[in-house]
Each structure stands twice: as structure tokens, then as C-alpha cells.
Amino acid sequence: MEVTPASIRIDAALVLVPTNVTTPAGVPVTNLGQDDFRLFEDNVEQPITVFRQDDAPVSIGLLFDTSGSMHGKMRKACEAAAAFFQTANPQDEFFLVSFGDRPKLAMAFTSDSDQVFRRISGFRPFGRTSLLDAIDLALRQMKTARNSRKALIVVSDGGDNFSRRSAGQIRSALLESDVRLYAMGIFDAQEHYRTQEERNGPVLLDDLAAHTGGKNYPVDNLDELPAISVRISRLLRTEYLLGYSPASAARDGKYHRLKVTLAVPEGARQFHTTYREGYYAPAQ
């Protein structure tokens, strides 16, 4: 069973662990009950006291690469955004960050997805790529979110070549955040990348998404973009929320390791379970 980090929320007495379960083909598994899960902290099993699965509203940050390397890709990227918005919950909220030479908050939080789409449709690719700085800006903006479920959606070729922030700094910020990161990495298999940064784009997006329990979906064919955006939207809306009160209730500021397993039939052993592998407890 494959396990990847994801997002987690904690307070003084309760740990909430959003968890996705998918088939090997990436299809969400939505028919599991509380008794199908076992949850451990530091190798000690914890009684699950909270169990929910519903289409709760999500606060979503859309990060659109508008650098020159996206020339020729923007039309399909806009179609992907349109497909994503079609599956939105009416109570979802969105903000929009564009990034070329520098990131820009193109639109603050709004529930008007049509307005966000119109702004995306007006983007014109130009300049270099400040992907890491854009994620930093988005994480700061996400602190004003009104929903407890949060996600960043990146549309980019991943070729960062103009950020002030380092990959290590952004990994640390993502680890400390309560945000999942998903990416649609637009990589043309026939394209001859001109820089080392562009060649490293797929690895960078894979790594950043994995640190949050999200996923990077490499796009070899631009026609795949709308379908992939719908897949990401469905994952956001098919989470299981597992909660427990730690036996120690420690506020020691230390890292506590988590493990979620499935008590399901033999035929389901290939399910992929996605969650964060640990959390930092609040300090005294």
C-alpha cells in the first residue's frame, strides 16, 4: 500500500487527518466506513472519534504560470480551469495568483468562479518563471481562508528560474501549512527544453506536491488538461476526515509520526492511501 504525506489539522486536544483512498487507476474509493480505518501515532493505535466524508467547501488558490515558456499552452490551461470550476461547490472560495518574473495576487478570495475565469482568460505569457515565490505568496494569502479545507492548484511547466525563495524554504513552509498542493505539470514530450530549470520542472512539482499529500499530474498531451483538472476536483471532494484525541495530549512542539492503514478485504490491498505522515504538536 502506497502512503504519501498530506495535510493535517490539530488543536490542543484533537488531531484531524484528511485522508484520500484511491484505486491504482486514481479513482476515489468512496464506500469505506470508520471501521475500515486504523490510525496510529508514534506506533500507538488511536481510537478514531471523528469520522466524516462529505463535500465540505474548500478554499482554493489557483496559481497560473504566465511566463514566456507557457506560450502556446494558455488556451488549454484556460479550458482546464473551466472544467475545474464546473465541479465546484457553491460555497467554495477562490483566489488567483499569476506568476511570470514575479508573483502577483491577481484576485483575492471570491466565490465568483466566473470572475476568476475571466481574469485567467486575459493572461498573456511573458517573462521568466517565479514558481516558488508564487507558492510563498499563495500560502500567505491562504491564512485568510474561511474554510478549514484548503488546497493550492498549480498550472505550470514547473521550470522555476527567477524566484528569491529556495525549494527548501518552500518545502518547509508547506510542511508547516494545512494546505494540499496539486499540480498540472505541462510537459511536452516533443519539446527540447532550453534550460536546466525547465528540465527539472517535473521533479520540482512532484516533490512539492508530495510534501502536502497532493499530487503532480504530468501532462504530455495538452488535450488531457481538462480531464485532469476534473480528477483533482473530485479528489478534493472525496476526502475522509479521521479525528482522534492523542493519548498524551502533548504540547511539546515535537514531531509525531502518523500511520493510517485500511482493514479491508484482500482485493482492496492495492488501494492507495494518502495522508500526512506526521505533525508538529503545539508548543506550551
KAWOMO-V355478 format. One record per residue. N is the residue number from 0. RES is the residue in one small letter. SS is DSSP state (hx for helix, st for strand, lp for the rest). PSI is psi as a letter, one per 20 degrees, with the letter a starting at -180 (NA if undefined). Layout:
BEGIN
n:N res:RES ss:SS psi:PSI
n:N res:RES ss:SS psi:PSI
END
This chain:
BEGIN
n:0 res:m ss:lp psi:p
n:1 res:e ss:lp psi:p
n:2 res:v ss:st psi:p
n:3 res:t ss:st psi:q
n:4 res:p ss:lp psi:q
n:5 res:a ss:lp psi:a
n:6 res:s ss:lp psi:q
n:7 res:i ss:st psi:q
n:8 res:r ss:st psi:p
n:9 res:i ss:st psi:q
n:10 res:d ss:lp psi:b
n:11 res:a ss:lp psi:h
n:12 res:a ss:lp psi:j
n:13 res:l ss:lp psi:p
n:14 res:v ss:st psi:p
n:15 res:l ss:st psi:p
n:16 res:v ss:st psi:n
n:17 res:p ss:st psi:p
n:18 res:t ss:st psi:p
n:19 res:n ss:st psi:q
n:20 res:v ss:st psi:p
n:21 res:t ss:st psi:q
n:22 res:t ss:lp psi:r
n:23 res:p ss:lp psi:h
n:24 res:a ss:lp psi:i
n:25 res:g ss:lp psi:j
n:26 res:v ss:lp psi:p
n:27 res:p ss:st psi:p
n:28 res:v ss:lp psi:o
n:29 res:t ss:lp psi:j
n:30 res:n ss:lp psi:k
n:31 res:l ss:lp psi:q
n:32 res:g ss:lp psi:r
n:33 res:q ss:hx psi:h
n:34 res:d ss:hx psi:i
n:35 res:d ss:hx psi:i
n:36 res:f ss:st psi:q
n:37 res:r ss:st psi:p
n:38 res:l ss:st psi:p
n:39 res:f ss:st psi:q
n:40 res:e ss:st psi:p
n:41 res:d ss:lp psi:l
n:42 res:n ss:lp psi:j
n:43 res:v ss:st psi:p
n:44 res:e ss:st psi:q
n:45 res:q ss:st psi:p
n:46 res:p ss:lp psi:p
n:47 res:i ss:lp psi:o
n:48 res:t ss:lp psi:i
n:49 res:v ss:st psi:p
n:50 res:f ss:st psi:o
n:51 res:r ss:st psi:q
n:52 res:q ss:lp psi:o
n:53 res:d ss:lp psi:r
n:54 res:d ss:lp psi:m
n:55 res:a ss:lp psi:q
n:56 res:p ss:lp psi:q
n:57 res:v ss:st psi:q
n:58 res:s ss:st psi:p
n:59 res:i ss:st psi:p
n:60 res:g ss:st psi:p
n:61 res:l ss:st psi:p
n:62 res:l ss:st psi:o
n:63 res:f ss:st psi:p
n:64 res:d ss:st psi:o
n:65 res:t ss:lp psi:k
n:66 res:s ss:lp psi:r
n:67 res:g ss:hx psi:h
n:68 res:s ss:hx psi:i
n:69 res:m ss:hx psi:j
n:70 res:h ss:lp psi:p
n:71 res:g ss:lp psi:i
n:72 res:k ss:lp psi:i
n:73 res:m ss:hx psi:h
n:74 res:r ss:hx psi:g
n:75 res:k ss:hx psi:h
n:76 res:a ss:hx psi:h
n:77 res:c ss:hx psi:h
n:78 res:e ss:hx psi:h
n:79 res:a ss:hx psi:g
n:80 res:a ss:hx psi:g
n:81 res:a ss:hx psi:g
n:82 res:a ss:hx psi:h
n:83 res:f ss:hx psi:g
n:84 res:f ss:hx psi:h
n:85 res:q ss:hx psi:h
n:86 res:t ss:lp psi:j
n:87 res:a ss:lp psi:q
n:88 res:n ss:lp psi:p
n:89 res:p ss:lp psi:h
n:90 res:q ss:lp psi:j
n:91 res:d ss:lp psi:q
n:92 res:e ss:st psi:q
n:93 res:f ss:st psi:q
n:94 res:f ss:st psi:r
n:95 res:l ss:st psi:p
n:96 res:v ss:st psi:p
n:97 res:s ss:st psi:q
n:98 res:f ss:st psi:p
n:99 res:g ss:lp psi:d
n:100 res:d ss:lp psi:h
n:101 res:r ss:lp psi:q
n:102 res:p ss:st psi:q
n:103 res:k ss:st psi:p
n:104 res:l ss:st psi:n
n:105 res:a ss:st psi:h
n:106 res:m ss:st psi:p
n:107 res:a ss:st psi:r
n:108 res:f ss:st psi:p
n:109 res:t ss:st psi:q
n:110 res:s ss:lp psi:i
n:111 res:d ss:lp psi:n
n:112 res:s ss:hx psi:h
n:113 res:d ss:hx psi:h
n:114 res:q ss:hx psi:g
n:115 res:v ss:hx psi:g
n:116 res:f ss:hx psi:h
n:117 res:r ss:hx psi:h
n:118 res:r ss:hx psi:g
n:119 res:i ss:hx psi:g
n:120 res:s ss:hx psi:h
n:121 res:g ss:lp psi:i
n:122 res:f ss:lp psi:q
n:123 res:r ss:lp psi:o
n:124 res:p ss:lp psi:p
n:125 res:f ss:lp psi:q
n:126 res:g ss:lp psi:a
n:127 res:r ss:lp psi:a
n:128 res:t ss:lp psi:o
n:129 res:s ss:lp psi:l
n:130 res:l ss:hx psi:g
n:131 res:l ss:hx psi:g
n:132 res:d ss:hx psi:h
n:133 res:a ss:hx psi:g
n:134 res:i ss:hx psi:h
n:135 res:d ss:hx psi:g
n:136 res:l ss:hx psi:g
n:137 res:a ss:hx psi:h
n:138 res:l ss:hx psi:h
n:139 res:r ss:hx psi:h
n:140 res:q ss:hx psi:h
n:141 res:m ss:hx psi:i
n:142 res:k ss:lp psi:i
n:143 res:t ss:lp psi:j
n:144 res:a ss:lp psi:q
n:145 res:r ss:lp psi:i
n:146 res:n ss:lp psi:q
n:147 res:s ss:lp psi:h
n:148 res:r ss:st psi:p
n:149 res:k ss:st psi:q
n:150 res:a ss:st psi:q
n:151 res:l ss:st psi:p
n:152 res:i ss:st psi:o
n:153 res:v ss:st psi:p
n:154 res:v ss:st psi:o
n:155 res:s ss:st psi:r
n:156 res:d ss:lp psi:i
n:157 res:g ss:lp psi:j
n:158 res:g ss:lp psi:m
n:159 res:d ss:lp psi:p
n:160 res:n ss:lp psi:j
n:161 res:f ss:lp psi:k
n:162 res:s ss:lp psi:q
n:163 res:r ss:lp psi:h
n:164 res:r ss:lp psi:q
n:165 res:s ss:lp psi:r
n:166 res:a ss:hx psi:h
n:167 res:g ss:hx psi:g
n:168 res:q ss:hx psi:g
n:169 res:i ss:hx psi:h
n:170 res:r ss:hx psi:g
n:171 res:s ss:hx psi:g
n:172 res:a ss:hx psi:h
n:173 res:l ss:hx psi:h
n:174 res:l ss:hx psi:h
n:175 res:e ss:hx psi:i
n:176 res:s ss:lp psi:r
n:177 res:d ss:lp psi:l
n:178 res:v ss:lp psi:p
n:179 res:r ss:st psi:q
n:180 res:l ss:st psi:p
n:181 res:y ss:st psi:q
n:182 res:a ss:st psi:q
n:183 res:m ss:st psi:n
n:184 res:g ss:st psi:o
n:185 res:i ss:st psi:n
n:186 res:f ss:lp psi:o
n:187 res:d ss:lp psi:o
n:188 res:a ss:lp psi:h
n:189 res:q ss:lp psi:i
n:190 res:e ss:lp psi:p
n:191 res:h ss:lp psi:o
n:192 res:y ss:lp psi:p
n:193 res:r ss:lp psi:i
n:194 res:t ss:lp psi:r
n:195 res:q ss:hx psi:h
n:196 res:e ss:hx psi:g
n:197 res:e ss:hx psi:h
n:198 res:r ss:hx psi:h
n:199 res:n ss:lp psi:i
n:200 res:g ss:hx psi:g
n:201 res:p ss:hx psi:g
n:202 res:v ss:hx psi:g
n:203 res:l ss:hx psi:g
n:204 res:l ss:hx psi:h
n:205 res:d ss:hx psi:g
n:206 res:d ss:hx psi:g
n:207 res:l ss:hx psi:g
n:208 res:a ss:hx psi:g
n:209 res:a ss:hx psi:h
n:210 res:h ss:lp psi:i
n:211 res:t ss:lp psi:i
n:212 res:g ss:lp psi:j
n:213 res:g ss:lp psi:b
n:214 res:k ss:lp psi:q
n:215 res:n ss:st psi:p
n:216 res:y ss:st psi:o
n:217 res:p ss:st psi:p
n:218 res:v ss:st psi:o
n:219 res:d ss:lp psi:h
n:220 res:n ss:lp psi:p
n:221 res:l ss:hx psi:h
n:222 res:d ss:hx psi:i
n:223 res:e ss:hx psi:i
n:224 res:l ss:hx psi:g
n:225 res:p ss:hx psi:g
n:226 res:a ss:hx psi:h
n:227 res:i ss:hx psi:h
n:228 res:s ss:hx psi:h
n:229 res:v ss:hx psi:h
n:230 res:r ss:hx psi:g
n:231 res:i ss:hx psi:g
n:232 res:s ss:hx psi:g
n:233 res:r ss:hx psi:h
n:234 res:l ss:hx psi:g
n:235 res:l ss:hx psi:h
n:236 res:r ss:lp psi:j
n:237 res:t ss:lp psi:k
n:238 res:e ss:lp psi:q
n:239 res:y ss:st psi:p
n:240 res:l ss:st psi:o
n:241 res:l ss:st psi:p
n:242 res:g ss:st psi:q
n:243 res:y ss:st psi:q
n:244 res:s ss:lp psi:o
n:245 res:p ss:lp psi:p
n:246 res:a ss:lp psi:h
n:247 res:s ss:lp psi:h
n:248 res:a ss:lp psi:k
n:249 res:a ss:lp psi:p
n:250 res:r ss:lp psi:m
n:251 res:d ss:st psi:i
n:252 res:g ss:lp psi:j
n:253 res:k ss:lp psi:r
n:254 res:y ss:st psi:p
n:255 res:h ss:st psi:p
n:256 res:r ss:st psi:p
n:257 res:l ss:st psi:q
n:258 res:k ss:st psi:p
n:259 res:v ss:st psi:p
n:260 res:t ss:st psi:r
n:261 res:l ss:st psi:p
n:262 res:a ss:lp psi:m
n:263 res:v ss:lp psi:r
n:264 res:p ss:lp psi:r
n:265 res:e ss:hx psi:g
n:266 res:g ss:hx psi:i
n:267 res:a ss:hx psi:j
n:268 res:r ss:lp psi:i
n:269 res:q ss:lp psi:j
n:270 res:f ss:lp psi:q
n:271 res:h ss:st psi:p
n:272 res:t ss:st psi:p
n:273 res:t ss:st psi:p
n:274 res:y ss:lp psi:r
n:275 res:r ss:lp psi:p
n:276 res:e ss:lp psi:i
n:277 res:g ss:st psi:r
n:278 res:y ss:st psi:q
n:279 res:y ss:st psi:p
n:280 res:a ss:lp psi:q
n:281 res:p ss:lp psi:q
n:282 res:a ss:st psi:q
n:283 res:q ss:lp psi:NA
END
